[in-house]
Each structure stands twice: as structure tokens, then as C-alpha cells.
């Protein structure tokens, strides 16, 4: 790339159609569709390269090998000629490999996906600005292989865009959020989660009547398109709106602290107490409060309210309430102490409704590194608040000792990556959990965290399904159970590891023990639902799945419980309902290939061959090695009964999963 033009960056835009623009903003004109299609495919391939054989099969699958390779050579010749006329050196070939030159290429899809992990509004807005329309919108080649790949990528990227727009809608003010959710509903008019979010935002902005009308629109749409009723979360929100009246604010003031977040917990960060009395430490306390408030505000799952004004804090008359003051469900407070250059910060999170101490932790640092110390505390607080409030919502108290501060930090960071539940996040979580175990070799919390990340890594295809891998997950979880026998979290993690290696009866016993310890633990009911489903006990599985969904409303692993429901419905032959729920699972978690496989199988069983084929393309785009020989048992746990297992494989075969 030494000539004058070769060094220019060429932007390949795949959203909203296909186009290439160079740095002078000139759009390059290419002959036909197959040349642009090859560039589009290469731009999304690992290393921006593919073999000649792969390209020939993808674009000329109806021709024999010789004719398809000849067609590929002709298309590449025309493509190079068009690019040469524009002074662009973009495509290279090395033996059997055809590729783009990554150094001179930028792809809008890459910029889009790279920015989706952002938590700040400007960064997320910048990422979403790339999404100007569906992936390769209107681009149809007439080649089953390529068109199937496009459809799969289009669905996947649409799902990611919808989730990102919803995430942004939660970060901005309610009025702007409503506009963003309306855009989501234009893109996907049947997305129940978006209707529910719109209802929450309308309530937050005081538009209760519009929120009720939105519910009616959602109900009508789902009935018309799928023949189903709204989900329990949406119905519960609607019922809460109907029960509200104009005196609700006064009643809530008399009743005590209320959650003003309409479905999301509200947190108030109080001023930290400076126990040393030194002015410098007062500045440190205020800066720490601001850092924590900012960090919590960037988490879409929570509403951060301003601390009470001085009049209320200094002891307003008992029973009085300052007009307009919002009362948070949770209050975060703390203190700062000094000993020489050493600083100690104590922080606690209290449930304002009953005074229960949800979480507390102390942090030690040095005044010479005050800013770094503040950043470390703010990060740790956000991680701990997210995880501990999740447990609080589940009515679970973590009985395993947290261990030393560094182990606690690593475990919390690993769990945050675990709850993102993507193949990449699970690998990062695995590395963090390994470090935690290496530091705290006897720490039960670290061991069970590493166990669940290994098991889920196998379930998502992040880790290879190897006997040693699964056995290690079992051993780690078993050690955590031995250390703290009444820890229902560790029991469920052990059950999941046992299920992963086919030890269904042992897994069932652990799950039943977890539920006996805590009947309100949603993961216990969700995990035992999956076990019942694999055994073909459909009624028991459906009952437990619905109980798990009820107990775990709005949490991050809700998709897993719905997946258990799908496995049960498919075993029971209720294919239509299984398909409806499977669609929801895939919309919620596109990277969960197990869910997409049941989407394919249930679509095939209901005669939706085109949708079944699309589902298989979705699976293979993420795990190309999947086939009928390794999918089950292997990637997906096997049904205990042979006829359930055989039917699952038959439906996947009809959907187009390769034999080997």
C-alpha cells in the first residue's frame, strides 16, 4: 500500500444497503451485485479473508466446483477493474485466500458493535448513529448460501440495535427515552419489552393515560400477530397502573420511602461523613460521592435520585415531608477516616423501607493517590450494588464468605461479565475468576463463580465441551457446597455443572436441596424446570418454569428460564407455543445458540421451513462447526427419553443442520 491512494481509508457501509466511500466522500460504483456481495462478506469474515472454495460455494452453490471457481475468477477480475478505475487498492489474494486490506478499511458494523458496550450517553449515541437501516437492506442475490447469511446477520444486528436503543432510552431523560422507544417499535412492532419500557417511561414523565393506551396497543399487537397474551411482567405493570390514583403520592409519603422508579430500583447517595474534620478530607468525601453517583447513573438498571436537601437531613419535624422530594428505595451512605497518609472509607447500602442493611464494605487506601482510590471505590460500589440488589430482589442472602478485598473485587467483576452472557464476556469472566481462585484458593465464593462461568461458557460455545472442563466445574462447585452446605447459590451451581455432564438425577437432588433452603430462589425453580423438561416431565417443568419467571421478573437471566419452558413445551409436543417462547429467547439473547437451536427445531415442527432455515443459519453464523453429530449430546443436553431426543434431531435435520 505505497501508492498515493492506497493509503486512504475506505469506509464500507453495510447498514441501510451497500456502499463504499473513500476519504474524499466519493461513493465508488461497482458492476453488478456479486462484487459488492463479496466485499460485504469479506468485511465481516475473520481477518477480512476467506478461501476461494468458501466464496465459490457461497455465491455459486448451484454450480459444480469448476464452474463456480471460474465465475469467482471473473467476478474478482471485474471487481478489481472497478476498484482500479477509482484508484482504490482494496482486495488482495494469497494463494487460495481472498481478502481485504484491513489497514485501509473501516466498516460501519464494526464501529457499531464496538461502541455497544459503552455506558455513557455520548458513546452509545455515536455507536447507534452507524445503524442507518437493516443490514444490507434490499440486497438480494438469489444465492441460498449468501442470502441466508445476510438474513442471519440482519436479524442478529437488528436485535443488538434494539437492545442498544432501549439501553440508551433508560440513560436519558424520560421524554427523550420515549422518542427512542418509539423508534424501536417502528423497527420491531411486536417487541413486548419495548412496549413495557415505553409504559415505564410514560409513567416516569407523568403520562399515565398514555401508558395505559400503550398497554392496549401491545396487547392487540401480540394477539393479532402471534395469538398470545401479554407476558406476566407487562400485565403486572398494567395492573399497578390501574390501581394507582391521584392520591397515591400522598399515601406513599405517609407510608414511608417509596420506589419512584417504575420497575427500576431507586438509589440515593447521601453525603459521606468526614470523621477526621480536616478540610482536605472533606473535599475527598464530596469527590467520592460525586464519583459514585456518576458511576451508578451510568447503569441503566437503576434510578439515582438526589440526596435529601439539608432541611430534611437536619431534622425536619417528624411526620413532615418537604414538597417535591423524591424518596429512594435504597440509600447509600458512608464515612471517611484518616490515619497518617492512610484513608479508610466505610460504605453501606440500606433498604429504606425496612432499615435492612443490604451491603457494607470498607476500603483502605492512601491520600497520595486520592483520585485513583476514588475510582477504585466507585467501581467496586457499582459492582457490589448491582450484584447485591440482584440477590435482594431474589430474596437471597449470600452465605459464602466474600474473602479478602482483592478476591471480592475479582469475583464481582467476573460475575458482572458472567451476567452479560456473551461468548466474549464469559471468556473475560473466566480469566477474572481464575485469578480470584489463584489468590483465594480456599474461598468458596470464588470457586462457585469459576464453576458457573465454566458451565455457562460451555453452554454458550465460549469453551470447548471437554470432559475435563465439565468435571472441573463439578469439583469446584462441590467444594463450595462442602464449605458452606446451606448456600443455595452453590447448590444450584453444582446442579448446573452436573446437568452439563449428563448426571440428571444428581443435579435434581441438588436443585431440590436448594429450593428447600430457599423456596423463593428463582434460579432453583428455573434449573429444576430444565431438569424436569429433559426427563420429559412436562407438567412439572412448565409449572416450575412459570414459578421461576414470576419470582425472577426483570432479571438478567430471565431468558434462561424461558428457554427451560421451551425445552419442556417441545418435549410435550406443544410446538406452536414452544416456537413463540423460543422467538422471545432469541430476541432477548441472540448469542445464546442453544435457544436458537430450539427456535429452529420448533419452527421446523410447526412447518415454518423458511424460519427454521433462518434459525439454523443464525446458529451456524456463530458456531460453524455445529452438526447433527455433535449438537446433542454435546452442545445441547440430551433428553432422557429416546423418542424426545430423536424428534429433536429430526427437526434440526429438516431445518438444515448439516449431518457432519
C-alpha positions in Angstrom: 0.0 0.0 0.0 2.6 2.5 -1.0 0.9 4.5 -3.8 -0.8 7.8 -3.0 -4.4 6.5 -3.0 -3.8 3.1 -1.4 -3.2 4.7 2.0 -6.7 6.3 2.0 -9.3 4.9 4.4 -12.3 3.4 2.6 -15.5 3.2 4.6 -17.7 0.2 3.8 -21.3 0.9 4.8 -23.5 -2.2 5.2 -26.3 -0.7 7.2 -29.2 0.5 5.0 -27.7 -1.1 1.9 -24.2 -1.3 0.5 -21.8 1.4 -0.4 -18.0 2.2 -0.3 -16.8 5.7 0.2 -13.2 7.0 0.3 -11.8 9.9 2.3 -13.0 12.4 -0.2 -16.6 11.1 0.4 -16.8 9.8 -3.2 -19.1 6.7 -3.4 -17.5 4.0 -5.6 -19.6 2.5 -8.3 -19.2 -1.3 -8.8 -20.6 -3.5 -11.5 -23.4 -6.0 -10.6 -24.2 -7.4 -7.2 -21.7 -10.2 -6.7 -18.7 -7.9 -6.4 -20.3 -5.8 -3.6 -21.5 -9.0 -2.0 -18.0 -10.4 -1.9 -16.7 -7.2 -0.3 -19.6 -7.3 2.2 -18.9 -10.9 3.2 -15.1 -10.4 3.4 -15.6 -7.3 5.6 -17.4 -9.5 8.2 -15.1 -12.5 8.0 -12.4 -13.3 10.5 -9.3 -11.4 9.3 -11.4 -10.0 6.5 -10.4 -13.0 4.4 -11.9 -16.3 3.1 -10.8 -19.2 0.9 -11.7 -19.3 -2.8 -13.6 -22.5 -2.1 -15.7 -20.9 0.6 -16.6 -17.9 -1.7 -17.4 -20.2 -4.7 -19.7 -22.4 -2.6 -21.4 -19.4 -1.0 -22.1 -17.4 -4.2 -22.5 -20.2 -6.8 -23.8 -23.1 -4.8 -26.0 -24.3 -7.7 -22.9 -24.8 -9.9 -20.2 -27.5 -9.9 -16.8 -26.8 -8.5 -15.1 -25.9 -11.8 -17.9 -23.5 -13.0 -18.2 -21.8 -9.6 -14.4 -21.2 -9.4 -14.5 -19.8 -12.9 -17.4 -17.5 -12.0 -15.5 -16.3 -9.0 -12.4 -15.5 -11.0 -14.4 -13.5 -13.5 -16.2 -11.6 -10.7 -13.0 -10.8 -8.9 -11.5 -9.6 -12.2 -14.4 -7.2 -12.8 -14.3 -6.1 -9.2 -10.6 -5.3 -9.3 -11.1 -3.4 -12.6 -13.8 -1.2 -11.0 -11.7 -0.5 -7.9 -8.6 0.2 -10.0 -10.5 2.8 -12.0 -11.4 4.5 -8.7 -7.7 4.4 -7.6 -8.5 2.0 -4.7 -6.3 -0.9 -3.8 -8.6 -2.9 -1.6 -8.6 -6.6 -2.5 -5.6 -9.0 -2.3 -5.2 -12.7 -3.0 -2.6 -15.0 -1.5 -2.9 -18.5 -3.0 -6.3 -19.9 -2.0 -7.1 -16.9 0.2 -9.0 -13.8 -0.9 -9.2 -10.8 1.4 -9.5 -7.1 2.0 -6.7 -4.9 3.3 -7.7 -4.2 6.9 -5.4 -1.2 7.2 -7.3 0.8 4.6 -10.8 -0.3 5.5 -13.4 0.9 8.1 -16.7 -0.9 8.4 -19.8 0.7 9.9 -20.8 -2.6 11.5 -17.5 -2.8 13.4 -17.9 0.7 14.7 -21.5 -0.1 15.7 -20.7 -3.2 17.6 -17.5 -1.9 19.2 -19.5 1.0 20.8 -22.4 -1.0 22.2 -20.5 -1.8 25.4 -20.3 1.9 26.2 -22.2 3.1 29.3 -22.1 6.8 28.6 -24.8 8.5 26.6 -22.4 10.2 24.0 -20.5 7.0 23.3 -23.7 5.0 22.9 -25.3 7.6 20.6 -22.1 7.6 18.5 -22.3 3.8 18.1 -26.0 3.9 17.2 -25.5 6.6 14.6 -24.0 3.9 12.5 -27.2 2.0 12.4 -28.9 3.7 9.4 -31.1 0.8 8.4 -31.2 -3.0 8.2 -28.0 -4.9 7.4 -27.6 -4.9 3.5 -31.2 -3.6 3.2 -32.8 -4.6 -0.1 -29.7 -6.6 -1.1 -30.8 -10.0 -2.6 -28.5 -12.1 -4.6 -30.6 -15.3 -5.4 -27.9 -17.5 -3.8 -29.2 -19.6 -0.9 -25.9 -19.5 1.0 -25.2 -15.8 0.8 -28.9 -14.7 1.2 -29.2 -17.0 4.3 -26.0 -15.4 5.8 -27.4 -11.9 5.1 -30.7 -12.8 6.8 -29.0 -14.2 9.8 -26.7 -11.2 10.2 -29.6 -8.8 9.6 -31.6 -10.4 12.4 -28.7 -10.5 14.8 -27.7 -6.9 14.2 -31.3 -5.7 14.4 -31.6 -7.4 17.8 -28.4 -5.7 19.0 -29.6 -2.4 17.8 -33.0 -2.7 19.5 -31.3 -3.6 22.8 -28.9 -0.7 22.5 -31.7 1.8 21.7 -33.5 0.6 24.8 -30.4 0.9 26.9 -30.0 4.5 25.7 -33.6 5.2 26.4 -33.0 4.2 30.0 -30.0 6.5 30.3 -31.6 9.7 29.0 -34.5 11.7 30.3 -38.0 10.1 30.0 -39.2 12.3 27.2 -36.1 11.6 25.0 -36.4 7.9 26.0 -40.0 7.7 24.8 -38.8 9.0 21.4 -36.1 6.4 21.2 -38.5 3.6 22.2 -41.0 4.7 19.5 -38.1 4.3 17.0 -37.5 0.8 18.3 -41.2 -0.1 17.9 -41.1 1.2 14.3 -38.2 -1.2 13.7 -39.8 -4.1 15.6 -43.6 -3.6 16.2 -44.1 -6.9 18.1 -41.3 -6.3 20.7 -43.2 -6.6 24.0 -40.1 -5.5 26.1 -40.2 -2.2 24.2 -43.9 -1.6 24.9 -43.2 -2.2 28.6 -40.3 0.2 28.6 -42.4 2.8 27.0 -45.0 2.3 29.6 -42.4 2.8 32.4 -41.0 6.0 30.7 -44.5 7.4 30.3 -45.2 6.8 33.9 -41.9 8.4 34.9 -43.0 11.5 32.9 -46.5 11.6 34.5 -48.4 10.4 31.4 -50.3 7.5 33.0 -53.2 7.6 30.4 -50.7 7.2 27.5 -49.1 4.4 29.4 -52.4 2.5 29.7 -53.1 3.1 25.9 -49.6 1.7 25.1 -50.5 -1.4 27.0 -53.7 -1.8 24.9 -51.7 -1.4 21.7 -49.2 -4.0 22.9 -52.0 -6.5 23.8 -53.7 -6.0 20.5 -50.5 -6.4 18.5 -49.4 -9.6 20.2 -52.9 -11.1 19.8 -53.0 -10.2 16.2 -49.5 -11.3 15.2 -48.9 -14.4 17.4 -52.3 -15.2 19.0 -50.8 -14.8 22.5 -51.5 -12.7 25.6 -49.0 -10.2 27.1 -46.4 -11.6 29.5 -46.8 -11.6 33.3 -44.3 -8.6 33.6 -46.3 -6.4 31.3 -49.6 -7.4 32.9 -48.3 -6.7 36.3 -47.2 -3.2 35.3 -50.6 -2.6 33.7 -52.4 -3.7 36.9 -50.2 -1.5 39.0 -51.2 1.5 36.8 -54.9 0.7 37.2 -54.6 0.5 41.0 -52.9 3.9 41.1 -55.0 7.0 41.8 -54.5 10.7 42.2 -53.8 10.4 45.9 -51.0 7.9 45.5 -48.2 10.4 46.1 -49.8 11.5 49.4 -50.3 7.9 50.5 -46.7 6.9 49.7 -45.4 9.9 51.7 -47.4 8.8 54.8 -46.4 5.2 54.3 -42.7 5.9 54.1 -40.0 5.6 51.5 -41.3 4.5 48.1 -39.7 3.3 44.9 -40.2 6.0 42.3 -38.5 4.2 39.5 -41.5 2.3 37.9 -39.8 -1.0 37.7 -36.2 0.0 38.4 -34.8 0.4 41.9 -34.1 3.9 43.0 -30.9 4.8 45.0 -30.0 7.9 46.8 -26.3 8.6 47.6 -26.0 10.6 50.8 -23.1 12.9 51.7 -20.3 10.9 53.3 -19.3 11.9 56.9 -15.8 13.2 57.3 -14.8 11.8 60.7 -11.4 13.5 60.7 -12.7 17.1 60.4 -9.9 18.1 58.1 -10.9 20.2 55.1 -8.9 18.2 52.6 -10.7 15.0 53.7 -14.0 16.9 53.3 -13.1 17.6 49.6 -12.2 13.9 49.3 -15.6 12.9 50.7 -17.5 15.1 48.3 -15.5 14.0 45.3 -16.1 10.4 46.3 -19.8 10.9 46.5 -19.8 12.6 43.0 -17.8 9.7 41.5 -20.1 7.1 43.0 -23.2 9.0 41.9 -21.8 9.3 38.3 -20.9 5.7 38.1 -24.3 4.5 39.4 -26.1 6.9 37.0 -24.4 5.2 34.0 -26.0 1.8 34.9 -29.4 1.6 33.1 -30.9 -0.8 35.7 -31.1 1.9 38.5 -32.5 5.4 39.0 -30.2 7.6 41.0 -32.0 10.3 43.0 -30.6 13.4 44.5 -29.7 13.3 48.2 -32.3 14.9 50.6 -31.9 18.6 51.0 -30.3 20.0 54.1 -33.6 20.8 55.8 -34.7 17.2 55.7 -31.4 15.9 56.7 -31.0 18.2 59.7 -34.2 17.0 61.3 -37.4 18.4 59.8 -40.4 18.0 62.1 -41.5 14.4 62.5 -44.2 13.4 60.0 -43.5 16.4 57.7 -42.3 16.0 54.1 -40.6 18.6 52.0 -42.8 19.1 48.9 -41.4 17.6 45.7 -38.7 15.5 47.5 -38.4 12.0 45.9 -37.8 9.2 48.4 -35.4 6.5 47.2 -35.9 2.8 47.9 -32.2 2.4 48.8 -29.8 4.8 50.5 -26.0 4.6 50.1 -24.0 6.3 52.8 -20.5 6.2 54.2 -17.7 7.8 56.2 -14.1 8.7 55.8 -11.3 8.2 58.4 -7.6 9.0 58.3 -4.5 7.7 60.0 -1.4 9.5 58.8 -1.4 9.1 55.0 -3.8 6.2 55.2 -7.5 6.6 54.4 -10.4 4.2 55.4 -13.8 4.5 53.7 -16.8 2.6 55.1 -19.8 2.3 52.9 -23.2 0.7 53.4 -26.4 0.3 51.4 -29.6 0.3 53.3 -33.2 -0.6 52.3 -35.0 2.5 53.3 -38.3 0.6 53.5 -37.3 -1.6 56.5 -33.9 -0.4 57.5 -32.3 -3.7 56.4 -28.5 -3.4 55.7 -28.2 -4.8 52.2 -24.5 -4.5 51.8 -21.5 -3.0 53.5 -17.7 -2.8 52.8 -14.6 -1.0 53.9 -11.9 0.3 51.6 -8.3 1.2 52.6 -6.1 3.5 50.5 -3.6 6.4 50.6 -4.2 10.1 50.3 -1.3 10.5 47.9 -3.4 8.5 45.3 -6.7 10.0 46.2 -8.2 10.1 42.7 -7.1 6.6 41.9 -8.6 5.5 45.3 -11.9 7.2 44.4 -12.0 5.5 41.0 -11.4 2.1 42.6 -14.1 2.6 45.3 -16.7 3.9 42.7 -16.1 0.8 40.5 -16.3 -1.5 43.5 -19.5 0.1 44.7 -21.3 -0.2 41.4 -20.3 -3.9 41.1 -21.4 -4.6 44.6 -24.7 -2.7 44.4 -25.7 -4.4 41.2 -24.9 -7.9 42.5 -26.3 -7.4 46.0 -29.5 -5.8 44.8 -29.9 -8.7 42.4 -29.7 -11.1 45.3 -32.0 -8.9 47.4 -34.6 -9.0 44.6 -34.3 -12.8 44.6 -34.7 -12.8 48.4 -31.3 -14.5 48.7 -28.6 -13.8 51.3 -25.2 -14.8 50.1 -23.9 -17.2 52.8 -20.4 -17.7 51.4 -17.6 -15.5 52.9 -16.6 -12.8 50.4 -12.9 -13.2 51.2 -10.1 -10.6 51.1 -10.8 -7.3 49.2 -8.9 -8.3 46.0 -10.7 -11.7 45.8 -14.0 -9.9 46.4 -13.2 -7.4 43.6 -12.2 -10.1 41.1 -15.3 -12.2 41.9 -17.6 -9.2 41.5 -16.0 -8.2 38.2 -16.2 -11.8 37.0 -19.9 -12.0 37.9 -20.6 -8.8 36.0 -19.0 -10.3 32.9 -21.0 -13.5 33.6 -24.3 -11.7 33.7 -23.5 -10.0 30.3 -23.7 -13.6 29.0 -21.9 -13.3 25.6 -19.2 -15.6 24.4 -16.6 -12.8 24.8 -17.8 -11.7 28.2 -17.7 -15.2 29.6 -14.1 -15.6 28.5 -13.2 -12.4 30.3 -15.1 -13.5 33.3 -13.3 -16.8 33.2 -9.9 -15.1 33.4 -11.0 -12.9 36.3 -12.5 -15.9 38.2 -9.3 -17.9 37.7 -7.3 -15.0 39.2 -9.7 -14.9 42.2 -9.3 -18.7 42.8 -5.5 -18.4 42.5 -5.4 -15.7 45.2 -8.1 -17.2 47.4 -7.6 -20.9 46.9 -10.0 -21.8 49.8 -12.6 -19.1 49.0 -16.0 -20.8 48.3 -17.4 -17.8 46.5 -14.5 -17.7 44.1 -14.8 -21.4 43.4 -18.5 -21.4 42.7 -18.1 -18.3 40.5 -15.4 -20.1 38.4 -17.6 -23.2 38.2 -20.7 -21.4 36.8 -18.6 -19.4 34.3 -17.1 -22.7 33.0 -20.5 -24.3 32.7 -22.1 -21.3 31.1 -19.0 -20.9 28.8 -19.7 -24.4 27.5 -23.4 -23.6 27.1 -22.6 -20.5 25.0 -19.9 -22.2 23.0 -17.1 -20.0 24.5 -15.3 -23.1 25.8 -15.0 -26.5 24.1 -17.1 -29.2 25.6 -14.4 -31.4 27.1 -14.8 -33.9 29.8 -12.0 -32.4 31.9 -13.6 -28.9 31.6 -17.0 -30.0 32.9 -15.5 -32.2 35.6 -13.6 -29.2 36.9 -16.8 -27.2 37.1 -18.4 -30.1 39.2 -15.4 -30.3 41.5 -15.3 -26.5 42.1 -19.0 -26.3 42.9 -18.9 -29.4 45.1 -16.0 -27.8 47.1 -18.1 -24.7 47.5 -21.0 -26.8 48.8 -18.8 -28.6 51.2 -17.5 -25.3 52.6 -21.0 -23.8 53.0 -23.6 -26.6 52.9 -26.6 -24.2 53.3 -25.6 -22.0 50.4 -28.5 -22.3 47.8 -26.5 -20.4 45.2 -23.7 -23.0 45.3 -26.2 -25.9 45.3 -27.7 -24.6 42.0 -24.3 -24.0 40.5 -23.4 -27.6 41.3 -26.7 -28.8 39.9 -26.0 -26.9 36.6 -22.5 -28.5 36.4 -23.9 -32.0 37.0 -26.6 -31.4 34.3 -23.9 -30.3 31.9 -22.2 -33.8 32.2 -25.5 -35.7 32.0 -25.8 -36.6 35.7 -29.5 -35.6 35.7 -30.6 -37.4 38.9 -27.8 -35.9 41.0 -28.5 -32.5 39.5 -32.1 -32.9 40.5 -31.2 -33.7 44.1 -29.0 -30.6 44.4 -31.8 -28.4 43.0 -34.4 -29.8 45.3 -32.0 -29.1 48.2 -31.5 -25.5 47.1 -35.3 -25.0 46.9 -35.7 -26.5 50.4 -33.2 -23.9 51.6 -34.9 -21.0 49.9 -38.3 -21.6 48.2 -38.2 -18.0 46.8 -34.9 -18.5 44.9 -35.9 -18.2 41.2 -32.8 -19.9 39.9 -33.7 -23.0 41.9 -37.1 -23.3 40.2 -35.6 -22.4 36.8 -32.9 -25.0 37.0 -35.2 -27.8 38.2 -37.6 -26.8 35.4 -34.9 -27.6 32.9 -34.2 -30.9 34.6 -37.9 -31.9 34.6 -38.0 -30.9 30.9 -35.0 -33.1 30.0 -36.7 -36.0 31.8 -39.9 -35.5 29.8 -42.0 -34.5 32.9 -43.7 -31.7 31.0 -46.3 -30.5 33.5 -43.8 -30.3 36.3 -41.3 -28.5 34.1 -43.9 -25.9 32.9 -45.1 -25.3 36.5 -41.5 -24.7 37.8 -40.6 -22.5 34.8 -43.6 -20.3 35.3 -42.7 -20.0 39.0 -39.1 -19.1 38.2 -40.3 -16.4 35.7 -42.7 -15.0 38.3 -40.0 -14.8 41.1 -37.3 -13.5 38.8 -39.2 -10.9 36.9 -36.9 -8.3 35.0 -33.6 -10.0 36.0 -30.7 -10.6 33.6 -31.2 -14.4 33.3 -34.9 -14.3 32.6 -34.1 -15.7 29.1 -32.7 -18.9 30.6 -35.9 -19.6 32.4 -37.9 -19.1 29.3 -35.5 -21.4 27.5 -36.4 -24.1 30.1 -40.0 -23.5 29.2 -39.3 -24.1 25.5 -37.5 -27.4 26.2 -40.5 -28.6 28.2 -43.1 -27.4 25.6 -41.1 -29.1 22.8 -41.0 -32.3 24.7 -44.7 -32.1 25.3 -45.4 -31.6 21.6 -46.8 -28.0 22.1 -44.7 -26.8 19.1 -46.6 -23.6 18.4 -46.2 -22.3 21.9 -42.6 -23.6 22.0 -41.9 -21.5 18.9 -43.5 -18.4 20.4 -41.3 -18.6 23.5 -38.2 -19.6 21.6 -38.6 -16.4 19.5 -38.6 -14.4 22.6 -35.5 -16.2 24.0 -33.5 -15.4 20.7 -34.7 -11.8 20.6 -33.6 -11.3 24.2 -30.2 -13.2 23.9 -29.2 -13.6 20.2 -25.8 -15.1 21.1 -27.5 -18.0 23.0 -27.2 -20.7 20.4 -28.9 -23.3 22.5 -32.0 -21.2 22.4 -31.6 -20.7 18.6 -31.4 -24.4 18.1 -34.8 -24.9 19.8 -36.1 -22.0 17.7 -35.0 -24.0 14.6 -36.5 -27.2 15.9 -39.9 -25.8 16.9 -40.1 -23.8 13.7 -39.5 -27.0 11.7 -42.0 -28.9 13.8 -44.7 -26.3 13.0 -43.9 -26.4 9.3 -42.3 -22.9 9.2 -39.4 -24.2 7.0 -38.2 -20.8 5.9 -38.0 -19.6 9.6 -36.3 -22.9 10.6 -33.7 -22.4 7.9 -33.1 -18.9 9.0 -32.7 -20.1 12.6 -30.1 -22.7 11.5 -28.1 -20.0 9.6 -28.2 -17.9 12.8 -26.7 -20.8 14.7 -24.0 -21.6 12.1 -23.0 -18.0 11.8 -21.9 -18.1 15.4 -20.8 -21.8 15.7 -19.9 -23.0 12.2 -18.8 -26.4 13.5 -22.2 -27.5 14.7 -23.8 -30.5 13.0 -26.2 -33.4 13.8 -23.3 -35.5 15.1 -22.1 -33.1 17.8 -25.1 -31.0 18.7 -26.8 -33.4 21.1 -25.5 -34.9 23.2 -22.6 -32.4 23.1 -23.5 -28.8 22.8 -27.1 -29.3 24.0 -28.0 -31.6 26.9 -29.8 -34.8 25.7 -33.4 -35.6 26.5 -33.5 -38.6 28.8 -36.2 -40.3 26.7 -35.1 -41.6 23.3 -38.2 -40.5 21.3 -37.8 -36.9 22.5 -34.1 -36.9 21.6 -34.8 -38.5 18.1 -37.5 -35.9 17.4 -35.3 -33.0 18.3 -32.6 -34.2 16.0 -35.1 -34.9 13.2 -36.5 -31.4 13.4 -33.0 -29.9 13.3 -32.2 -32.1 10.3 -35.3 -30.8 8.5 -34.3 -27.3 9.4 -31.0 -27.8 7.6 -28.4 -28.5 10.3 -25.6 -30.4 8.4 -25.2 -34.1 9.0 -21.5 -33.8 9.8 
